[in-house]
Amino acid sequence: MVSPQVEKLFNSMKNGGIISEDKAVSAEKATSMSKLPKAQCMNALAELEKMGVAKKRKNNNAVAYYLAKTSL
């Protein structure tokens, strides 16, 4: 059972095609895609990461996120 915010973020990333490491997006881009407030989006990203659904990729000083699994 996941929260509505997690589900909304997951669906927006999946529909946006953010499903591989080379298509990873910043937290700001994920926030604008999902239309969630930034704090809720960051919490949802952390929850998806904890569940193993989303992964984080570091490049230089920036962090980018993508979906490792296409189902909750």
CHARMM-style PDB file with segment names, atoms N, HN, CA, C and O in Angstrom:
ATOM      1  N   MET     1       0.850  -1.177   0.000  1.00  0.00      PROA
ATOM      2  CA  MET     1       0.000   0.000   0.000  1.00  0.00      PROA
ATOM      3  C   MET     1       0.895   1.239   0.000  1.00  0.00      PROA
ATOM      4  O   MET     1       1.733   1.409   0.885  1.00  0.00      PROA
ATOM      5  N   VAL     2       0.710   2.091  -0.990  1.00  0.00      PROA
ATOM      6  HN  VAL     2       0.029   1.953  -1.709  1.00  0.00      PROA
ATOM      7  CA  VAL     2       1.510   3.311  -1.084  1.00  0.00      PROA
ATOM      8  C   VAL     2       0.611   4.536  -0.992  1.00  0.00      PROA
ATOM      9  O   VAL     2      -0.592   4.462  -1.245  1.00  0.00      PROA
ATOM     10  N   SER     3       1.203   5.644  -0.631  1.00  0.00      PROA
ATOM     11  HN  SER     3       2.180   5.704  -0.425  1.00  0.00      PROA
ATOM     12  CA  SER     3       0.433   6.882  -0.502  1.00  0.00      PROA
ATOM     13  C   SER     3       0.062   7.420  -1.885  1.00  0.00      PROA
ATOM     14  O   SER     3       0.698   7.076  -2.881  1.00  0.00      PROA
ATOM     15  N   PRO     4      -0.970   8.264  -1.942  1.00  0.00      PROA
ATOM     16  CA  PRO     4      -1.371   8.844  -3.235  1.00  0.00      PROA
ATOM     17  C   PRO     4      -0.247   9.666  -3.882  1.00  0.00      PROA
ATOM     18  O   PRO     4      -0.145   9.709  -5.108  1.00  0.00      PROA
ATOM     19  N   GLN     5       0.589  10.312  -3.074  1.00  0.00      PROA
ATOM     20  HN  GLN     5       0.506  10.277  -2.078  1.00  0.00      PROA
ATOM     21  CA  GLN     5       1.690  11.102  -3.624  1.00  0.00      PROA
ATOM     22  C   GLN     5       2.719  10.216  -4.315  1.00  0.00      PROA
ATOM     23  O   GLN     5       3.227  10.554  -5.384  1.00  0.00      PROA
ATOM     24  N   VAL     6       3.020   9.078  -3.694  1.00  0.00      PROA
ATOM     25  HN  VAL     6       2.607   8.803  -2.826  1.00  0.00      PROA
ATOM     26  CA  VAL     6       3.976   8.141  -4.284  1.00  0.00      PROA
ATOM     27  C   VAL     6       3.423   7.608  -5.600  1.00  0.00      PROA
ATOM     28  O   VAL     6       4.139   7.518  -6.598  1.00  0.00      PROA
ATOM     29  N   GLU     7       2.154   7.259  -5.588  1.00  0.00      PROA
ATOM     30  HN  GLU     7       1.572   7.333  -4.778  1.00  0.00      PROA
ATOM     31  CA  GLU     7       1.523   6.734  -6.798  1.00  0.00      PROA
ATOM     32  C   GLU     7       1.515   7.792  -7.907  1.00  0.00      PROA
ATOM     33  O   GLU     7       1.781   7.475  -9.067  1.00  0.00      PROA
ATOM     34  N   LYS     8       1.212   9.040  -7.558  1.00  0.00      PROA
ATOM     35  HN  LYS     8       0.996   9.298  -6.616  1.00  0.00      PROA
ATOM     36  CA  LYS     8       1.172  10.123  -8.548  1.00  0.00      PROA
ATOM     37  C   LYS     8       2.556  10.359  -9.145  1.00  0.00      PROA
ATOM     38  O   LYS     8       2.691  10.513 -10.359  1.00  0.00      PROA
ATOM     39  N   LEU     9       3.584  10.386  -8.298  1.00  0.00      PROA
ATOM     40  HN  LEU     9       3.474  10.260  -7.312  1.00  0.00      PROA
ATOM     41  CA  LEU     9       4.950  10.579  -8.783  1.00  0.00      PROA
ATOM     42  C   LEU     9       5.374   9.409  -9.659  1.00  0.00      PROA
ATOM     43  O   LEU     9       5.944   9.611 -10.732  1.00  0.00      PROA
ATOM     44  N   PHE    10       5.102   8.193  -9.211  1.00  0.00      PROA
ATOM     45  HN  PHE    10       4.640   8.029  -8.340  1.00  0.00      PROA
ATOM     46  CA  PHE    10       5.458   6.998  -9.985  1.00  0.00      PROA
ATOM     47  C   PHE    10       4.813   7.038 -11.370  1.00  0.00      PROA
ATOM     48  O   PHE    10       5.483   6.815 -12.378  1.00  0.00      PROA
ATOM     49  N   ASN    11       3.496   7.326 -11.414  1.00  0.00      PROA
ATOM     50  HN  ASN    11       2.952   7.508 -10.595  1.00  0.00      PROA
ATOM     51  CA  ASN    11       2.788   7.361 -12.696  1.00  0.00      PROA
ATOM     52  C   ASN    11       3.303   8.465 -13.607  1.00  0.00      PROA
ATOM     53  O   ASN    11       3.421   8.262 -14.815  1.00  0.00      PROA
ATOM     54  N   SER    12       3.608   9.626 -13.049  1.00  0.00      PROA
ATOM     55  HN  SER    12       3.512   9.791 -12.068  1.00  0.00      PROA
ATOM     56  CA  SER    12       4.106  10.716 -13.893  1.00  0.00      PROA
ATOM     57  C   SER    12       5.493  10.393 -14.451  1.00  0.00      PROA
ATOM     58  O   SER    12       5.787  10.719 -15.601  1.00  0.00      PROA
ATOM     59  N   MET    13       6.348   9.755 -13.646  1.00  0.00      PROA
ATOM     60  HN  MET    13       6.109   9.491 -12.711  1.00  0.00      PROA
ATOM     61  CA  MET    13       7.672   9.368 -14.143  1.00  0.00      PROA
ATOM     62  C   MET    13       7.552   8.259 -15.188  1.00  0.00      PROA
ATOM     63  O   MET    13       8.251   8.279 -16.201  1.00  0.00      PROA
ATOM     64  N   LYS    14       6.674   7.302 -14.941  1.00  0.00      PROA
ATOM     65  HN  LYS    14       6.106   7.286 -14.118  1.00  0.00      PROA
ATOM     66  CA  LYS    14       6.491   6.204 -15.893  1.00  0.00      PROA
ATOM     67  C   LYS    14       5.934   6.721 -17.217  1.00  0.00      PROA
ATOM     68  O   LYS    14       6.411   6.340 -18.286  1.00  0.00      PROA
ATOM     69  N   ASN    15       4.925   7.589 -17.146  1.00  0.00      PROA
ATOM     70  HN  ASN    15       4.537   7.899 -16.278  1.00  0.00      PROA
ATOM     71  CA  ASN    15       4.337   8.149 -18.361  1.00  0.00      PROA
ATOM     72  C   ASN    15       5.310   9.068 -19.092  1.00  0.00      PROA
ATOM     73  O   ASN    15       5.237   9.215 -20.312  1.00  0.00      PROA
ATOM     74  N   GLY    16       6.222   9.686 -18.339  1.00  0.00      PROA
ATOM     75  HN  GLY    16       6.281   9.566 -17.347  1.00  0.00      PROA
ATOM     76  CA  GLY    16       7.229  10.547 -18.942  1.00  0.00      PROA
ATOM     77  C   GLY    16       8.412   9.791 -19.519  1.00  0.00      PROA
ATOM     78  O   GLY    16       9.297  10.398 -20.122  1.00  0.00      PROA
ATOM     79  N   GLY    17       8.441   8.487 -19.346  1.00  0.00      PROA
ATOM     80  HN  GLY    17       7.722   7.994 -18.857  1.00  0.00      PROA
ATOM     81  CA  GLY    17       9.513   7.668 -19.915  1.00  0.00      PROA
ATOM     82  C   GLY    17      10.806   7.685 -19.117  1.00  0.00      PROA
ATOM     83  O   GLY    17      11.873   7.408 -19.666  1.00  0.00      PROA
ATOM     84  N   ILE    18      10.730   8.004 -17.835  1.00  0.00      PROA
ATOM     85  HN  ILE    18       9.864   8.229 -17.389  1.00  0.00      PROA
ATOM     86  CA  ILE    18      11.921   8.065 -16.984  1.00  0.00      PROA
ATOM     87  C   ILE    18      12.179   6.669 -16.411  1.00  0.00      PROA
ATOM     88  O   ILE    18      12.103   6.456 -15.201  1.00  0.00      PROA
ATOM     89  N   ILE    19      12.484   5.728 -17.302  1.00  0.00      PROA
ATOM     90  HN  ILE    19      12.545   5.901 -18.285  1.00  0.00      PROA
ATOM     91  CA  ILE    19      12.583   4.330 -16.881  1.00  0.00      PROA
ATOM     92  C   ILE    19      13.970   3.729 -17.110  1.00  0.00      PROA
ATOM     93  O   ILE    19      14.145   2.513 -17.027  1.00  0.00      PROA
ATOM     94  N   SER    20      14.947   4.576 -17.398  1.00  0.00      PROA
ATOM     95  HN  SER    20      14.806   5.563 -17.466  1.00  0.00      PROA
ATOM     96  CA  SER    20      16.309   4.064 -17.537  1.00  0.00      PROA
ATOM     97  C   SER    20      17.298   5.119 -17.062  1.00  0.00      PROA
ATOM     98  O   SER    20      16.978   6.303 -16.968  1.00  0.00      PROA
ATOM     99  N   GLU    21      18.494   4.662 -16.770  1.00  0.00      PROA
ATOM    100  HN  GLU    21      18.754   3.699 -16.847  1.00  0.00      PROA
ATOM    101  CA  GLU    21      19.505   5.546 -16.196  1.00  0.00      PROA
ATOM    102  C   GLU    21      19.846   6.710 -17.114  1.00  0.00      PROA
ATOM    103  O   GLU    21      20.110   7.814 -16.637  1.00  0.00      PROA
ATOM    104  N   ASP    22      19.846   6.480 -18.419  1.00  0.00      PROA
ATOM    105  HN  ASP    22      19.632   5.583 -18.805  1.00  0.00      PROA
ATOM    106  CA  ASP    22      20.193   7.562 -19.349  1.00  0.00      PROA
ATOM    107  C   ASP    22      19.085   8.609 -19.493  1.00  0.00      PROA
ATOM    108  O   ASP    22      19.316   9.671 -20.070  1.00  0.00      PROA
ATOM    109  N   LYS    23      17.891   8.325 -18.978  1.00  0.00      PROA
ATOM    110  HN  LYS    23      17.703   7.462 -18.509  1.00  0.00      PROA
ATOM    111  CA  LYS    23      16.789   9.287 -19.029  1.00  0.00      PROA
ATOM    112  C   LYS    23      16.475   9.880 -17.655  1.00  0.00      PROA
ATOM    113  O   LYS    23      15.422  10.488 -17.466  1.00  0.00      PROA
ATOM    114  N   ALA    24      17.379   9.705 -16.710  1.00  0.00      PROA
ATOM    115  HN  ALA    24      18.234   9.211 -16.864  1.00  0.00      PROA
ATOM    116  CA  ALA    24      17.162  10.181 -15.338  1.00  0.00      PROA
ATOM    117  C   ALA    24      16.943  11.691 -15.305  1.00  0.00      PROA
ATOM    118  O   ALA    24      17.518  12.434 -16.101  1.00  0.00      PROA
ATOM    119  N   VAL    25      16.097  12.131 -14.367  1.00  0.00      PROA
ATOM    120  HN  VAL    25      15.629  11.528 -13.721  1.00  0.00      PROA
ATOM    121  CA  VAL    25      15.770  13.551 -14.236  1.00  0.00      PROA
ATOM    122  C   VAL    25      16.095  14.044 -12.827  1.00  0.00      PROA
ATOM    123  O   VAL    25      16.200  13.260 -11.884  1.00  0.00      PROA
ATOM    124  N   SER    26      16.249  15.348 -12.712  1.00  0.00      PROA
ATOM    125  HN  SER    26      16.164  15.985 -13.478  1.00  0.00      PROA
ATOM    126  CA  SER    26      16.515  15.960 -11.406  1.00  0.00      PROA
ATOM    127  C   SER    26      15.248  15.944 -10.563  1.00  0.00      PROA
ATOM    128  O   SER    26      14.152  15.706 -11.071  1.00  0.00      PROA
ATOM    129  N   ALA    27      15.410  16.198  -9.281  1.00  0.00      PROA
ATOM    130  HN  ALA    27      16.300  16.391  -8.869  1.00  0.00      PROA
ATOM    131  CA  ALA    27      14.259  16.261  -8.377  1.00  0.00      PROA
ATOM    132  C   ALA    27      13.331  17.405  -8.774  1.00  0.00      PROA
ATOM    133  O   ALA    27      12.113  17.283  -8.647  1.00  0.00      PROA
ATOM    134  N   GLU    28      13.891  18.516  -9.253  1.00  0.00      PROA
ATOM    135  HN  GLU    28      14.881  18.615  -9.356  1.00  0.00      PROA
ATOM    136  CA  GLU    28      13.070  19.651  -9.687  1.00  0.00      PROA
ATOM    137  C   GLU    28      12.201  19.275 -10.870  1.00  0.00      PROA
ATOM    138  O   GLU    28      11.029  19.648 -10.929  1.00  0.00      PROA
ATOM    139  N   LYS    29      12.773  18.534 -11.818  1.00  0.00      PROA
ATOM    140  HN  LYS    29      13.725  18.231 -11.770  1.00  0.00      PROA
ATOM    141  CA  LYS    29      12.007  18.093 -12.990  1.00  0.00      PROA
ATOM    142  C   LYS    29      10.922  17.103 -12.573  1.00  0.00      PROA
ATOM    143  O   LYS    29       9.801  17.163 -13.078  1.00  0.00      PROA
ATOM    144  N   ALA    30      11.245  16.205 -11.664  1.00  0.00      PROA
ATOM    145  HN  ALA    30      12.156  16.157 -11.254  1.00  0.00      PROA
ATOM    146  CA  ALA    30      10.252  15.247 -11.162  1.00  0.00      PROA
ATOM    147  C   ALA    30       9.120  15.980 -10.450  1.00  0.00      PROA
ATOM    148  O   ALA    30       7.956  15.597 -10.568  1.00  0.00      PROA
ATOM    149  N   THR    31       9.465  17.036  -9.709  1.00  0.00      PROA
ATOM    150  HN  THR    31      10.411  17.347  -9.613  1.00  0.00      PROA
ATOM    151  CA  THR    31       8.457  17.836  -9.009  1.00  0.00      PROA
ATOM    152  C   THR    31       7.516  18.496  -9.998  1.00  0.00      PROA
ATOM    153  O   THR    31       6.300  18.474  -9.808  1.00  0.00      PROA
ATOM    154  N   SER    32       8.066  19.082 -11.052  1.00  0.00      PROA
ATOM    155  HN  SER    32       9.054  19.100 -11.206  1.00  0.00      PROA
ATOM    156  CA  SER    32       7.208  19.758 -12.028  1.00  0.00      PROA
ATOM    157  C   SER    32       6.380  18.757 -12.835  1.00  0.00      PROA
ATOM    158  O   SER    32       5.244  19.054 -13.204  1.00  0.00      PROA
ATOM    159  N   MET    33       6.933  17.583 -13.110  1.00  0.00      PROA
ATOM    160  HN  MET    33       7.856  17.342 -12.809  1.00  0.00      PROA
ATOM    161  CA  MET    33       6.187  16.560 -13.845  1.00  0.00      PROA
ATOM    162  C   MET    33       4.985  16.068 -13.046  1.00  0.00      PROA
ATOM    163  O   MET    33       3.899  15.882 -13.596  1.00  0.00      PROA
ATOM    164  N   SER    34       5.185  15.859 -11.742  1.00  0.00      PROA
ATOM    165  HN  SER    34       6.067  16.011 -11.295  1.00  0.00      PROA
ATOM    166  CA  SER    34       4.127  15.282 -10.913  1.00  0.00      PROA
ATOM    167  C   SER    34       3.158  16.331 -10.377  1.00  0.00      PROA
ATOM    168  O   SER    34       2.070  15.996  -9.910  1.00  0.00      PROA
ATOM    169  N   LYS    35       3.555  17.603 -10.445  1.00  0.00      PROA
ATOM    170  HN  LYS    35       4.439  17.876 -10.824  1.00  0.00      PROA
ATOM    171  CA  LYS    35       2.745  18.706  -9.915  1.00  0.00      PROA
ATOM    172  C   LYS    35       2.476  18.563  -8.411  1.00  0.00      PROA
ATOM    173  O   LYS    35       1.446  19.006  -7.902  1.00  0.00      PROA
ATOM    174  N   LEU    36       3.425  17.937  -7.721  1.00  0.00      PROA
ATOM    175  HN  LEU    36       4.262  17.577  -8.134  1.00  0.00      PROA
ATOM    176  CA  LEU    36       3.359  17.815  -6.258  1.00  0.00      PROA
ATOM    177  C   LEU    36       4.193  18.929  -5.637  1.00  0.00      PROA
ATOM    178  O   LEU    36       5.131  19.417  -6.269  1.00  0.00      PROA
ATOM    179  N   PRO    37       3.871  19.340  -4.415  1.00  0.00      PROA
ATOM    180  CA  PRO    37       4.773  20.262  -3.711  1.00  0.00      PROA
ATOM    181  C   PRO    37       6.143  19.605  -3.536  1.00  0.00      PROA
ATOM    182  O   PRO    37       6.247  18.383  -3.427  1.00  0.00      PROA
ATOM    183  N   LYS    38       7.186  20.426  -3.509  1.00  0.00      PROA
ATOM    184  HN  LYS    38       7.102  21.419  -3.597  1.00  0.00      PROA
ATOM    185  CA  LYS    38       8.550  19.884  -3.495  1.00  0.00      PROA
ATOM    186  C   LYS    38       8.804  18.929  -2.332  1.00  0.00      PROA
ATOM    187  O   LYS    38       9.405  17.872  -2.526  1.00  0.00      PROA
ATOM    188  N   ALA    39       8.356  19.282  -1.128  1.00  0.00      PROA
ATOM    189  HN  ALA    39       7.868  20.140  -0.970  1.00  0.00      PROA
ATOM    190  CA  ALA    39       8.592  18.411   0.038  1.00  0.00      PROA
ATOM    191  C   ALA    39       7.908  17.060  -0.149  1.00  0.00      PROA
ATOM    192  O   ALA    39       8.493  16.021   0.159  1.00  0.00      PROA
ATOM    193  N   GLN    40       6.679  17.067  -0.651  1.00  0.00      PROA
ATOM    194  HN  GLN    40       6.205  17.911  -0.902  1.00  0.00      PROA
ATOM    195  CA  GLN    40       5.958  15.802  -0.879  1.00  0.00      PROA
ATOM    196  C   GLN    40       6.649  14.985  -1.960  1.00  0.00      PROA
ATOM    197  O   GLN    40       6.728  13.760  -1.859  1.00  0.00      PROA
ATOM    198  N   CYS    41       7.146  15.648  -2.986  1.00  0.00      PROA
ATOM    199  HN  CYS    41       7.082  16.643  -3.068  1.00  0.00      PROA
ATOM    200  CA  CYS    41       7.840  14.945  -4.065  1.00  0.00      PROA
ATOM    201  C   CYS    41       9.127  14.306  -3.550  1.00  0.00      PROA
ATOM    202  O   CYS    41       9.428  13.162  -3.891  1.00  0.00      PROA
ATOM    203  N   MET    42       9.884  15.030  -2.735  1.00  0.00      PROA
ATOM    204  HN  MET    42       9.639  15.959  -2.458  1.00  0.00      PROA
ATOM    205  CA  MET    42      11.121  14.480  -2.188  1.00  0.00      PROA
ATOM    206  C   MET    42      10.834  13.289  -1.276  1.00  0.00      PROA
ATOM    207  O   MET    42      11.562  12.297  -1.301  1.00  0.00      PROA
ATOM    208  N   ASN    43       9.771  13.384  -0.469  1.00  0.00      PROA
ATOM    209  HN  ASN    43       9.179  14.190  -0.449  1.00  0.00      PROA
ATOM    210  CA  ASN    43       9.386  12.257   0.384  1.00  0.00      PROA
ATOM    211  C   ASN    43       8.963  11.061  -0.458  1.00  0.00      PROA
ATOM    212  O   ASN    43       9.301   9.922  -0.137  1.00  0.00      PROA
ATOM    213  N   ALA    44       8.221  11.315  -1.539  1.00  0.00      PROA
ATOM    214  HN  ALA    44       7.945  12.241  -1.800  1.00  0.00      PROA
ATOM    215  CA  ALA    44       7.782  10.237  -2.429  1.00  0.00      PROA
ATOM    216  C   ALA    44       8.981   9.594  -3.119  1.00  0.00      PROA
ATOM    217  O   ALA    44       9.032   8.372  -3.255  1.00  0.00      PROA
ATOM    218  N   LEU    45       9.946  10.405  -3.555  1.00  0.00      PROA
ATOM    219  HN  LEU    45       9.904  11.398  -3.443  1.00  0.00      PROA
ATOM    220  CA  LEU    45      11.157   9.854  -4.171  1.00  0.00      PROA
ATOM    221  C   LEU    45      11.912   8.977  -3.180  1.00  0.00      PROA
ATOM    222  O   LEU    45      12.388   7.899  -3.537  1.00  0.00      PROA
ATOM    223  N   ALA    46      12.022   9.437  -1.937  1.00  0.00      PROA
ATOM    224  HN  ALA    46      11.636  10.313  -1.647  1.00  0.00      PROA
ATOM    225  CA  ALA    46      12.720   8.657  -0.908  1.00  0.00      PROA
ATOM    226  C   ALA    46      12.001   7.337  -0.651  1.00  0.00      PROA
ATOM    227  O   ALA    46      12.638   6.299  -0.474  1.00  0.00      PROA
ATOM    228  N   GLU    47      10.675   7.382  -0.632  1.00  0.00      PROA
ATOM    229  HN  GLU    47      10.157   8.226  -0.776  1.00  0.00      PROA
ATOM    230  CA  GLU    47       9.901   6.160  -0.405  1.00  0.00      PROA
ATOM    231  C   GLU    47      10.054   5.195  -1.578  1.00  0.00      PROA
ATOM    232  O   GLU    47      10.205   3.992  -1.368  1.00  0.00      PROA
ATOM    233  N   LEU    48      10.016   5.703  -2.804  1.00  0.00      PROA
ATOM    234  HN  LEU    48       9.893   6.681  -2.974  1.00  0.00      PROA
ATOM    235  CA  LEU    48      10.217   4.851  -3.978  1.00  0.00      PROA
ATOM    236  C   LEU    48      11.618   4.240  -3.968  1.00  0.00      PROA
ATOM    237  O   LEU    48      11.809   3.086  -4.352  1.00  0.00      PROA
ATOM    238  N   GLU    49      12.582   5.023  -3.527  1.00  0.00      PROA
ATOM    239  HN  GLU    49      12.427   5.961  -3.215  1.00  0.00      PROA
ATOM    240  CA  GLU    49      13.956   4.527  -3.446  1.00  0.00      PROA
ATOM    241  C   GLU    49      14.076   3.422  -2.398  1.00  0.00      PROA
ATOM    242  O   GLU    49      14.750   2.416  -2.622  1.00  0.00      PROA
ATOM    243  N   LYS    50      13.425   3.613  -1.264  1.00  0.00      PROA
ATOM    244  HN  LYS    50      12.878   4.430  -1.081  1.00  0.00      PROA
ATOM    245  CA  LYS    50      13.450   2.621  -0.188  1.00  0.00      PROA
ATOM    246  C   LYS    50      12.794   1.310  -0.640  1.00  0.00      PROA
ATOM    247  O   LYS    50      13.218   0.224  -0.246  1.00  0.00      PROA
ATOM    248  N   MET    51      11.757   1.430  -1.471  1.00  0.00      PROA
ATOM    249  HN  MET    51      11.412   2.313  -1.792  1.00  0.00      PROA
ATOM    250  CA  MET    51      11.058   0.244  -1.979  1.00  0.00      PROA
ATOM    251  C   MET    51      11.843  -0.437  -3.102  1.00  0.00      PROA
ATOM    252  O   MET    51      11.511  -1.553  -3.501  1.00  0.00      PROA
ATOM    253  N   GLY    52      12.878   0.226  -3.611  1.00  0.00      PROA
ATOM    254  HN  GLY    52      13.148   1.133  -3.287  1.00  0.00      PROA
ATOM    255  CA  GLY    52      13.671  -0.349  -4.695  1.00  0.00      PROA
ATOM    256  C   GLY    52      13.085  -0.084  -6.068  1.00  0.00      PROA
ATOM    257  O   GLY    52      13.540  -0.662  -7.055  1.00  0.00      PROA
ATOM    258  N   VAL    53      12.083   0.779  -6.148  1.00  0.00      PROA
ATOM    259  HN  VAL    53      11.714   1.248  -5.346  1.00  0.00      PROA
ATOM    260  CA  VAL    53      11.436   1.076  -7.432  1.00  0.00      PROA
ATOM    261  C   VAL    53      12.195   2.165  -8.171  1.00  0.00      PROA
ATOM    262  O   VAL    53      12.325   2.109  -9.394  1.00  0.00      PROA
ATOM    263  N   ALA    54      12.698   3.160  -7.441  1.00  0.00      PROA
ATOM    264  HN  ALA    54      12.592   3.206  -6.447  1.00  0.00      PROA
ATOM    265  CA  ALA    54      13.462   4.245  -8.050  1.00  0.00      PROA
ATOM    266  C   ALA    54      14.924   4.144  -7.632  1.00  0.00      PROA
ATOM    267  O   ALA    54      15.248   3.657  -6.549  1.00  0.00      PROA
ATOM    268  N   LYS    55      15.787   4.611  -8.507  1.00  0.00      PROA
ATOM    269  HN  LYS    55      15.524   5.007  -9.387  1.00  0.00      PROA
ATOM    270  CA  LYS    55      17.221   4.642  -8.216  1.00  0.00      PROA
ATOM    271  C   LYS    55      17.716   6.068  -8.388  1.00  0.00      PROA
ATOM    272  O   LYS    55      17.113   6.877  -9.094  1.00  0.00      PROA
ATOM    273  N   LYS    56      18.821   6.351  -7.729  1.00  0.00      PROA
ATOM    274  HN  LYS    56      19.310   5.694  -7.156  1.00  0.00      PROA
ATOM    275  CA  LYS    56      19.420   7.679  -7.814  1.00  0.00      PROA
ATOM    276  C   LYS    56      20.776   7.553  -8.478  1.00  0.00      PROA
ATOM    277  O   LYS    56      21.535   6.622  -8.206  1.00  0.00      PROA
ATOM    278  N   ARG    57      21.070   8.504  -9.354  1.00  0.00      PROA
ATOM    279  HN  ARG    57      20.454   9.259  -9.575  1.00  0.00      PROA
ATOM    280  CA  ARG    57      22.350   8.515 -10.053  1.00  0.00      PROA
ATOM    281  C   ARG    57      23.027   9.846  -9.781  1.00  0.00      PROA
ATOM    282  O   ARG    57      22.421  10.902  -9.968  1.00  0.00      PROA
ATOM    283  N   LYS    58      24.263   9.807  -9.347  1.00  0.00      PROA
ATOM    284  HN  LYS    58      24.756   8.950  -9.195  1.00  0.00      PROA
ATOM    285  CA  LYS    58      25.007  11.043  -9.091  1.00  0.00      PROA
ATOM    286  C   LYS    58      25.897  11.335 -10.280  1.00  0.00      PROA
ATOM    287  O   LYS    58      26.625  10.468 -10.763  1.00  0.00      PROA
ATOM    288  N   ASN    59      25.828  12.580 -10.746  1.00  0.00      PROA
ATOM    289  HN  ASN    59      25.237  13.285 -10.353  1.00  0.00      PROA
ATOM    290  CA  ASN    59      26.745  13.028 -11.778  1.00  0.00      PROA
ATOM    291  C   ASN    59      27.247  14.406 -11.373  1.00  0.00      PROA
ATOM    292  O   ASN    59      26.481  15.368 -11.307  1.00  0.00      PROA
ATOM    293  N   ASN    60      28.531  14.484 -11.107  1.00  0.00      PROA
ATOM    294  HN  ASN    60      29.153  13.703 -11.161  1.00  0.00      PROA
ATOM    295  CA  ASN    60      29.178  15.687 -10.557  1.00  0.00      PROA
ATOM    296  C   ASN    60      28.492  16.072  -9.251  1.00  0.00      PROA
ATOM    297  O   ASN    60      28.522  15.293  -8.298  1.00  0.00      PROA
ATOM    298  N   ASN    61      27.876  17.245  -9.180  1.00  0.00      PROA
ATOM    299  HN  ASN    61      27.852  17.878  -9.954  1.00  0.00      PROA
ATOM    300  CA  ASN    61      27.226  17.677  -7.950  1.00  0.00      PROA
ATOM    301  C   ASN    61      25.732  17.427  -7.963  1.00  0.00      PROA
ATOM    302  O   ASN    61      25.072  17.579  -6.935  1.00  0.00      PROA
ATOM    303  N   ALA    62      25.192  17.051  -9.097  1.00  0.00      PROA
ATOM    304  HN  ALA    62      25.729  16.927  -9.932  1.00  0.00      PROA
ATOM    305  CA  ALA    62      23.745  16.870  -9.232  1.00  0.00      PROA
ATOM    306  C   ALA    62      23.352  15.411  -8.987  1.00  0.00      PROA
ATOM    307  O   ALA    62      24.151  14.492  -9.164  1.00  0.00      PROA
ATOM    308  N   VAL    63      22.108  15.233  -8.579  1.00  0.00      PROA
ATOM    309  HN  VAL    63      21.458  15.980  -8.435  1.00  0.00      PROA
ATOM    310  CA  VAL    63      21.552  13.897  -8.386  1.00  0.00      PROA
ATOM    311  C   VAL    63      20.358  13.770  -9.317  1.00  0.00      PROA
ATOM    312  O   VAL    63      19.525  14.672  -9.397  1.00  0.00      PROA
ATOM    313  N   ALA    64      20.278  12.651 -10.015  1.00  0.00      PROA
ATOM    314  HN  ALA    64      20.955  11.918  -9.950  1.00  0.00      PROA
ATOM    315  CA  ALA    64      19.170  12.408 -10.930  1.00  0.00      PROA
ATOM    316  C   ALA    64      18.487  11.106 -10.532  1.00  0.00      PROA
ATOM    317  O   ALA    64      19.122  10.193 -10.005  1.00  0.00      PROA
ATOM    318  N   TYR    65      17.191  11.035 -10.789  1.00  0.00      PROA
ATOM    319  HN  TYR    65      16.675  11.777 -11.216  1.00  0.00      PROA
ATOM    320  CA  TYR    65      16.385   9.872 -10.401  1.00  0.00      PROA
ATOM    321  C   TYR    65      15.761   9.232 -11.630  1.00  0.00      PROA
ATOM    322  O   TYR    65      15.449   9.906 -12.612  1.00  0.00      PROA
ATOM    323  N   TYR    66      15.586   7.918 -11.557  1.00  0.00      PROA
ATOM    324  HN  TYR    66      15.839   7.371 -10.759  1.00  0.00      PROA
ATOM    325  CA  TYR    66      14.882   7.179 -12.603  1.00  0.00      PROA
ATOM    326  C   TYR    66      14.228   5.952 -11.989  1.00  0.00      PROA
ATOM    327  O   TYR    66      14.567   5.538 -10.880  1.00  0.00      PROA
ATOM    328  N   LEU    67      13.283   5.377 -12.728  1.00  0.00      PROA
ATOM    329  HN  LEU    67      13.007   5.714 -13.629  1.00  0.00      PROA
ATOM    330  CA  LEU    67      12.577   4.191 -12.240  1.00  0.00      PROA
ATOM    331  C   LEU    67      13.351   2.936 -12.632  1.00  0.00      PROA
ATOM    332  O   LEU    67      13.703   2.757 -13.798  1.00  0.00      PROA
ATOM    333  N   ALA    68      13.608   2.086 -11.675  1.00  0.00      PROA
ATOM    334  HN  ALA    68      13.322   2.231 -10.727  1.00  0.00      PROA
ATOM    335  CA  ALA    68      14.291   0.821 -11.941  1.00  0.00      PROA
ATOM    336  C   ALA    68      13.261  -0.273 -12.240  1.00  0.00      PROA
ATOM    337  O   ALA    68      13.573  -1.253 -12.916  1.00  0.00      PROA
ATOM    338  N   LYS    69      12.043  -0.105 -11.741  1.00  0.00      PROA
ATOM    339  HN  LYS    69      11.788   0.691 -11.192  1.00  0.00      PROA
ATOM    340  CA  LYS    69      10.961  -1.061 -11.982  1.00  0.00      PROA
ATOM    341  C   LYS    69       9.765  -0.293 -12.538  1.00  0.00      PROA
ATOM    342  O   LYS    69       9.560   0.874 -12.204  1.00  0.00      PROA
ATOM    343  N   THR    70       8.987  -0.944 -13.376  1.00  0.00      PROA
ATOM    344  HN  THR    70       9.153  -1.892 -13.648  1.00  0.00      PROA
ATOM    345  CA  THR    70       7.833  -0.259 -13.985  1.00  0.00      PROA
ATOM    346  C   THR    70       6.517  -0.653 -13.334  1.00  0.00      PROA
ATOM    347  O   THR    70       5.449  -0.421 -13.901  1.00  0.00      PROA
ATOM    348  N   SER    71       6.583  -1.245 -12.154  1.00  0.00      PROA
ATOM    349  HN  SER    71       7.451  -1.434 -11.693  1.00  0.00      PROA
ATOM    350  CA  SER    71       5.350  -1.558 -11.434  1.00  0.00      PROA
ATOM    351  C   SER    71       5.575  -1.373  -9.928  1.00  0.00      PROA
ATOM    352  O   SER    71       6.667  -1.603  -9.409  1.00  0.00      PROA
ATOM    353  N   LEU    72       4.522  -0.956  -9.258  1.00  0.00      PROA
ATOM    354  HN  LEU    72       3.635  -0.768  -9.680  1.00  0.00      PROA
ATOM    355  CA  LEU    72       4.591  -0.809  -7.805  1.00  0.00      PROA
ATOM    356  C   LEU    72       4.287  -2.162  -7.236  1.00  0.00      PROA
ATOM    357  OT1 LEU    72       4.277  -2.331  -6.017  1.00  0.00      PROA
TER     358      LEU     72
END
